[in-house]
């Protein structure tokens, strides 16, 4: 337990310590390896769990402490889970085995996908608390459900600690040579729809569009990936944009780096979210980046993506563009209506649109940076 860790630490000789020494739970082997690769001196310690506490992942204790305020070294009847992705059902079987003997069961999910949502829908039972990085279109009768916007929290960290970084590098209210950035990433149905619409409607000359589709390649070798920031330092071969990089001394995912050069060439952003299904909305760094950069965005996502974003305190752009698409059930029709707004914006005077957007995007940026996204939302 923590007391034992302190005893072990106090027994160390002072000359064993240095400014780059860190103390890590000895069970966190992946973290230890990463820190050692970064040149850190790692002191593995025994941080045990209190009697009656079970966690299924090394990520759980910090979540419980930082988000809910639970000290897992204290005795208590608690089982806590981080939903795995890619998905497997072993954790659900384990939860079933521990259900009767646990007074409190906590599940937090940082990846909302079809498979994880299907798992979560089986957990509408007393004693269970669900902390989700988005919204599931389902009324839970027994489980307590909270929004834990983990991708917001992670994605703003660097920019929140460097508040002048973007204002010194971006000019969001100046007209640009092109209308939209459309960075499509890995292949998904909503992104196929966007790509085909842009090509078929001869809009490529109005946008910067990339679509590398596949994730198991070195992105630096792809013609569909634009490396526009020399300050990105790769930690390993980037086979997908969720791989970590170092950026101005901060470790973050490649996808969380705001594309400064691309944003300075384009006026607006087309957000093609990770999932475009209607029964849940998963909010990722894809929406965080244009909000931090104070940009108008059109979203190609699931139904009510904008509605639920507004419920979190953000503003969107209805009145400047027609956002009726957000409430449409049929995905193809919803995306078509959204893309018609993209087409319309490409034909409009940028100066007029940017001026109209200013109070909205300033509010959104301030709200994103000033909100404590670790605090769960009911």
ABEGO torsion letter per residue (X at the ends): XAAAAAAAAAABBAAABBAABBBBBAABAAAAAAAAAAGBBBBBBBBBBBBGBBBABAAAAAAAAAAAGBBAABBBBBBBBBBBOBBBAAAAAAAAAAAAABABBBBBBABBBAAAAAAAAAABBBGBBBBBAEBBBBBBAABBBBBBBAAAAAAAAAAAABAAAAAAABBAABBBABABBBBAEBBBAAAAAAAAAAAAAGAAAABBBBBAGBAABBAAABAABBBABAABBBABBBABAABBBBBGGBBBBAAABBBAAAAAABABBBBBBABABAABBBBBAAAAAAAAAGBBBBBBBBBGAAAAAAAAGBBBABGABBAAAAABABAAAAAAAAAAAAAAAAABBAAAAAAAAAAAAAAAAAAAAABBAABBBX
